[in-house]
Amino acid sequence: MVVEVFSIELPVGEKLIIKKNRIMGKQPSDKRMAVVSGIHGDEFEGQYICYELTRRIMEEQDKLTGIVDVYPALNPLSLDVAQHKVPKLGMDLNRMFPGNEKGTAMERVAAAIVGDIAGADMCLDVHASDIFVKELPQVRICEDMADKLLPFARLLNTDMIWTNATATVHESTLVHSMNMLGVPAMVLEMGVGTRIDRGYGNQVVEGIFHLMQELGMWQGQVGKIQYPAVSTDGEVDFIRAGKSGVFLPAIAHNHYVRKGDMIGQIVSPLEGCVLDEIRVSKSGLVFTLREYPFVREGSLIARVLTGIGEE
């Protein structure tokens, strides 16, 4: 059942409308899970996840106990033009929560979203990376909430869990606001900006069904899942460009490297020479890798999860 969550008239004579699909289980239960996406308009991975999750539930709706609320487009203005921030206003919606019912238009949007999700038993906020780097499927949670959230995060079939990801769990994000209201909430991130990786999406959807089963909301069959590596910020090595030029990767994404291995080169198309060889200082799994070839000094090239063995 498609429900209008919030609408507001815009100055240009148009209307901003936020909708959700409320999927009711055929069997009674007071459990409710919210799956949200589209806070940033250049991140599309969540669109496929919302589609595939809804499609699979509807095929076996009799196996659902409880309610699943799916919010594919929390920021439809940005999604319409594939922009990270709200067009014209230059505002990041994910830095405006919990919002203000009497504030600006976007503050009212944020407040309406928080009010609609409040009381849920779980909230999953699906994001993608930007256009510059590709991310393995991962859950990002605040270190302060790790004890509460880790048992749930392990079920989501991601490759890793990154705790204490400060930028992701900023106090003005939706996930932080929901956790402060007592709703267990986690960020899912994967892929690359403005793209959809159906393999990643299917992987995460399978994990969501496992989580629903754990919450007592799903009585259908579930497939096998993998259990992720768990990190802290101290176990993630950031690798940045030392020169400006064109980055040519020497490894594939999701690759285990050993200390001293070369992961790529920065070259000069003008001079036809190698400006820099990028080598890792620690062994580990490359879970973030540069997709966009042009780099400047200091640009992020890769992130390596260290402290784990090669499998």
Buried (B, 14 or more C-beta within 10 A) or exposed (E): EEEEBBEEEEEEEEEBEBBBBBBEBEEEBEBBBBBBBBBBBBBBBBBBBBBBBBEBBEEEBEBBBBBBBBBBBBBBBBBEEBBBBBEEEEBBBBEBBBBEEEEEBBBBBBBBBBBBBBEBBBBBBBBBBBBBBBBBBBBBBBEEBBEEBBEBBBBBBBBBBBBBBEEBBBEBBBBBBBBBBEBBBBBBBBBBBEBBBEEBBBBBBBBBBBBBBBBEBBBBEBEEBEEBBBBBEEBBBEBEBBBBBEBEBBBEBEBBBEEEBEBBBBBBEEEEEEBBEBBBEBBBBBBBBBBBEEBEEEBBBBBBBBBBEEE
